[in-house]
Amino acid sequence: MGLRFKSKRAQDFSIPIISVGNLTVGGSGKTPIVSSLASRYEKVAVVLRGYGRNSQGLVVVSDGQSVLVDVDTSGDEAMLYANVLPQAVVIVSEVRELAIEKAKEMGCKVIFLDDGYNKHQIKKLDILIEVETTNNFCLPSGPYRERLWQGKEAVVIREEREFKRSVKLIDATEKMVLVTAIARAERLDPYLPDVVEKVYFEDHHFFTKAELESILKRTSATSLLVTLKDYVKISTFNLPVSLMDLSLELDEGFIAKVDNYIKENQ
């Protein structure tokens, strides 16, 4: 990874590009941060790989007016963005450069990359979420995918410093069972109400209606308690659902750094 970083030269796409991610494997909260930042701008695009989707190549998930594909085609994270950012263009592509050019073709003026730190060939502002860990080794001995390389500039942010989370429950019921397929699901614990059980699936897992019905029956729960990332995959199942609605409060100084970068690169 170090050699890869040193061998790359950042291409200027003549449009402000902001990447939000982290250096470790697993979840860090990048999706709500991208959503919160992107919601502040017009003619904005969100570009991501679309991990776990049942499609390949470049797919326009949303054109900023309507959602164009189903969640199987888009992947769960892209569909989440399309739902919470109805004014944004959302594009999935293994090759981010193609998606950036497509976003420009569609009239976008600002682009957010979901988890794009290692795309060293793209000129961008890198935002990295600091994740606490006692193991500072890289894969396979530790959680780090790569380092913050010397000479690589990045804005490092931390929960309770640059951002704070709050959660409200929508359609809560008396007996809820937590069912989720997000990385590091223990991150939800501080915000959880009393639940009859916690059922964790692998990150990006695509639920079936039958397995969710089985969980409801086994636990005698009155509803499934899910995150929005889970909800976009089960919204058509017509099952009783309660939603953990996450929102973020961003530090004004952090917002100003992003605003300044966008103004300087337009």
C-alpha positions as CSV (number, residue, x, y, z in Angstrom):
1,M,0.0,0.0,0.0
2,G,2.9,2.3,0.7
3,L,4.4,1.7,-2.7
4,R,1.0,2.2,-4.3
5,F,0.7,5.6,-2.6
6,K,4.2,6.7,-3.7
7,S,3.5,5.6,-7.3
8,K,0.3,7.6,-7.7
9,R,0.0,11.2,-9.0
10,A,-3.3,12.9,-8.1
11,Q,-5.4,13.9,-11.1
12,D,-7.3,17.2,-10.9
13,F,-10.8,16.7,-12.1
14,S,-11.6,20.4,-12.0
15,I,-14.4,19.9,-9.4
16,P,-14.2,19.8,-5.6
17,I,-14.1,16.2,-4.4
18,I,-14.4,15.3,-0.7
19,S,-13.7,11.8,0.6
20,V,-15.0,10.5,3.9
21,G,-13.6,7.3,5.3
22,N,-11.3,5.7,7.9
23,L,-8.1,3.8,7.9
24,T,-9.4,0.7,9.7
25,V,-11.7,-2.1,8.6
26,G,-15.3,-2.0,9.8
27,G,-17.8,0.7,10.4
28,S,-16.9,4.2,11.6
29,G,-20.0,6.3,10.8
30,K,-18.9,7.6,7.4
31,T,-22.3,7.3,5.9
32,P,-24.1,9.7,8.2
33,I,-21.2,12.2,7.9
34,V,-21.3,12.1,4.1
35,S,-25.1,12.5,4.3
36,S,-24.9,15.4,6.7
37,L,-22.2,17.2,4.6
38,A,-23.8,16.6,1.2
39,S,-27.2,17.8,2.4
40,R,-25.6,21.3,2.7
41,Y,-24.9,21.7,-1.1
42,E,-26.8,21.9,-4.4
43,K,-25.9,20.0,-7.5
44,V,-24.1,17.4,-5.3
45,A,-23.1,13.8,-6.1
46,V,-22.2,10.9,-3.9
47,V,-19.9,8.3,-5.5
48,L,-19.2,4.9,-4.0
49,R,-18.3,1.4,-5.0
50,G,-21.6,-0.1,-4.1
51,Y,-20.3,-3.0,-2.0
52,G,-22.5,-6.1,-2.0
53,R,-24.7,-5.0,-4.9
54,N,-25.9,-7.6,-7.5
55,S,-24.5,-5.5,-10.4
56,Q,-21.3,-4.5,-12.0
57,G,-19.9,-1.4,-13.7
58,L,-21.3,2.2,-13.4
59,V,-24.9,2.5,-12.3
60,V,-26.7,5.8,-11.7
61,V,-28.8,5.0,-8.6
62,S,-30.5,8.4,-8.4
63,D,-30.4,11.4,-10.8
64,G,-31.3,13.8,-8.1
65,Q,-35.0,13.7,-8.9
66,S,-35.9,10.0,-8.6
67,V,-34.4,6.6,-7.7
68,L,-33.7,4.7,-10.9
69,V,-32.9,1.2,-9.7
70,D,-33.7,-1.3,-6.9
71,V,-31.6,-2.0,-3.8
72,D,-30.2,-5.3,-5.3
73,T,-28.7,-3.3,-8.1
74,S,-27.5,-0.4,-6.0
75,G,-26.4,-2.0,-2.8
76,D,-27.7,-0.9,0.6
77,E,-25.4,2.1,1.2
78,A,-26.1,3.7,-2.2
79,M,-29.9,3.2,-1.6
80,L,-29.6,4.8,1.8
81,Y,-28.0,7.9,0.2
82,A,-30.6,8.0,-2.5
83,N,-33.3,8.0,0.2
84,V,-31.8,10.6,2.6
85,L,-30.4,12.8,-0.1
86,P,-33.2,13.0,-2.7
87,Q,-31.6,16.1,-4.3
88,A,-28.3,14.3,-4.9
89,V,-27.0,12.3,-7.8
90,V,-25.9,8.9,-6.5
91,I,-23.6,6.7,-8.6
92,V,-22.0,3.4,-7.9
93,S,-18.9,2.3,-9.8
94,E,-15.8,0.2,-9.1
95,V,-13.8,2.8,-11.1
96,R,-14.4,6.1,-9.2
97,E,-12.9,8.2,-12.1
98,L,-15.7,7.1,-14.4
99,A,-18.3,8.0,-11.8
100,I,-16.7,11.4,-11.3
101,E,-16.8,12.2,-15.0
102,K,-20.4,11.0,-15.2
103,A,-21.4,13.2,-12.3
104,K,-19.8,16.2,-14.0
105,E,-21.8,15.3,-17.2
106,M,-24.9,15.4,-15.1
107,G,-24.2,18.9,-14.0
108,C,-22.9,18.2,-10.5
109,K,-20.7,20.9,-8.9
110,V,-19.5,19.0,-5.7
111,I,-18.7,15.3,-5.3
112,F,-18.4,13.3,-2.2
113,L,-16.6,10.0,-2.2
114,D,-17.7,7.3,0.2
115,D,-14.5,5.7,1.6
116,G,-12.0,7.0,-1.0
117,Y,-8.8,7.6,1.0
118,N,-6.9,5.0,-0.9
119,K,-7.8,6.6,-4.3
120,H,-4.5,8.5,-4.2
121,Q,-4.8,9.1,-8.0
122,I,-7.7,11.5,-7.4
123,K,-7.2,15.1,-6.1
124,K,-9.5,15.5,-3.2
125,L,-9.9,16.6,0.4
126,D,-9.5,13.5,2.6
127,I,-11.6,13.3,5.8
128,L,-10.6,10.4,8.1
129,I,-12.7,9.3,11.1
130,E,-10.5,8.3,14.0
131,V,-11.5,4.9,15.4
132,E,-10.2,3.8,18.8
133,T,-8.2,0.6,18.8
134,T,-5.5,-1.0,20.9
135,N,-4.0,-2.8,17.9
136,N,-2.0,-0.4,15.7
137,F,-0.9,-3.1,13.2
138,C,-2.0,-3.3,9.6
139,L,-3.7,-6.2,8.0
140,P,-3.5,-9.2,8.6
141,S,-2.1,-8.6,12.1
142,G,-4.3,-5.6,12.9
143,P,-7.3,-3.5,11.8
144,Y,-5.5,-0.9,9.7
145,R,-5.9,-1.1,5.9
146,E,-3.1,1.4,5.4
147,R,-1.4,4.3,7.1
148,L,-1.8,8.1,7.0
149,W,1.2,8.4,4.8
150,Q,3.9,11.0,5.3
151,G,3.1,13.8,2.8
152,K,-0.5,12.9,2.6
153,E,-2.8,15.6,4.0
154,A,-6.0,14.7,5.7
155,V,-8.6,16.2,8.1
156,V,-8.8,13.7,11.0
157,I,-12.1,13.9,12.9
158,R,-13.3,12.3,16.1
159,E,-16.7,11.6,17.6
160,E,-17.7,14.0,20.4
161,R,-15.2,16.5,19.0
162,E,-16.1,17.2,15.3
163,F,-19.4,15.3,15.4
164,K,-22.0,14.1,17.8
165,R,-24.7,11.5,17.2
166,S,-28.3,11.5,18.3
167,V,-30.9,8.9,17.7
168,K,-34.7,9.0,17.8
169,L,-37.1,6.0,17.5
170,I,-39.8,6.0,14.9
171,D,-42.8,3.7,15.3
172,A,-41.5,2.2,18.4
173,T,-43.5,-0.8,19.9
174,E,-43.6,-2.5,23.2
175,K,-41.5,-5.5,22.4
176,M,-38.8,-4.8,19.7
177,V,-36.1,-7.1,18.5
178,L,-32.9,-5.5,17.1
179,V,-32.0,-6.9,13.7
180,T,-29.1,-5.3,11.9
181,A,-26.5,-5.9,9.2
182,I,-24.0,-3.1,9.9
183,A,-20.3,-3.4,10.7
184,R,-19.4,-3.1,14.4
185,A,-23.1,-3.3,15.5
186,E,-22.1,-2.7,19.1
187,R,-21.9,1.0,18.1
188,L,-25.7,1.0,18.5
189,D,-25.7,0.0,22.1
190,P,-25.5,3.5,23.7
191,Y,-28.7,4.5,21.8
192,L,-30.7,1.3,22.2
193,P,-34.0,1.1,24.2
194,D,-34.8,-2.2,25.9
195,V,-35.1,-4.9,23.3
196,V,-36.1,-8.6,23.6
197,E,-33.0,-9.7,21.7
198,K,-30.2,-8.5,19.4
199,V,-29.7,-10.3,16.1
200,Y,-26.6,-9.5,14.1
201,F,-25.9,-10.4,10.5
202,E,-22.8,-9.9,8.4
203,D,-22.3,-6.3,7.1
204,H,-24.3,-5.7,3.9
205,H,-26.3,-8.9,4.4
206,F,-29.5,-9.0,2.2
207,F,-32.4,-10.2,4.4
208,T,-35.1,-12.5,3.3
209,K,-38.7,-12.0,4.4
210,A,-38.8,-15.6,5.7
211,E,-35.8,-15.2,8.0
212,L,-37.2,-12.0,9.5
213,E,-40.6,-13.6,10.0
214,S,-38.8,-16.4,11.8
215,I,-37.1,-13.9,14.1
216,L,-40.4,-12.2,14.9
217,K,-42.1,-15.5,15.7
218,R,-39.2,-16.9,17.8
219,T,-38.8,-13.8,19.9
220,S,-42.5,-12.9,20.1
221,A,-41.5,-9.4,19.2
222,T,-44.0,-6.8,18.1
223,S,-41.6,-5.2,15.6
224,L,-38.1,-5.3,14.1
225,L,-35.9,-2.5,15.3
226,V,-33.5,-1.6,12.4
227,T,-31.2,1.2,11.1
228,L,-32.0,3.0,7.9
229,K,-29.3,1.0,6.2
230,D,-31.2,-2.1,7.1
231,Y,-34.6,-0.6,6.3
232,V,-33.9,0.1,2.7
233,K,-33.6,-3.6,2.1
234,I,-36.8,-4.7,3.9
235,S,-39.2,-1.8,3.2
236,T,-41.2,-3.9,0.7
237,F,-41.7,-6.9,3.1
238,N,-44.7,-5.4,4.8
239,L,-43.4,-6.4,8.2
240,P,-43.8,-4.4,11.5
241,V,-40.7,-2.2,11.6
242,S,-39.4,0.4,14.1
243,L,-36.6,2.6,12.9
244,M,-33.5,4.0,14.7
245,D,-33.2,7.4,13.0
246,L,-29.7,8.7,13.4
247,S,-28.7,12.4,13.0
248,L,-25.4,14.2,13.5
249,E,-24.4,17.5,14.8
250,L,-21.3,18.7,13.0
251,D,-18.7,21.1,14.5
252,E,-18.8,24.5,12.8
253,G,-15.1,24.6,12.5
254,F,-15.1,21.3,10.6
255,I,-17.9,22.5,8.3
256,A,-15.9,25.6,7.6
257,K,-12.9,23.5,6.4
258,V,-15.1,21.7,4.0
259,D,-16.8,24.9,2.8
260,N,-13.4,26.6,2.2
261,Y,-12.0,23.6,0.2
262,I,-15.1,23.6,-2.0
263,K,-14.9,27.4,-2.6
264,E,-11.2,27.2,-3.4
265,N,-11.6,24.3,-5.9
266,Q,-14.7,25.4,-7.8
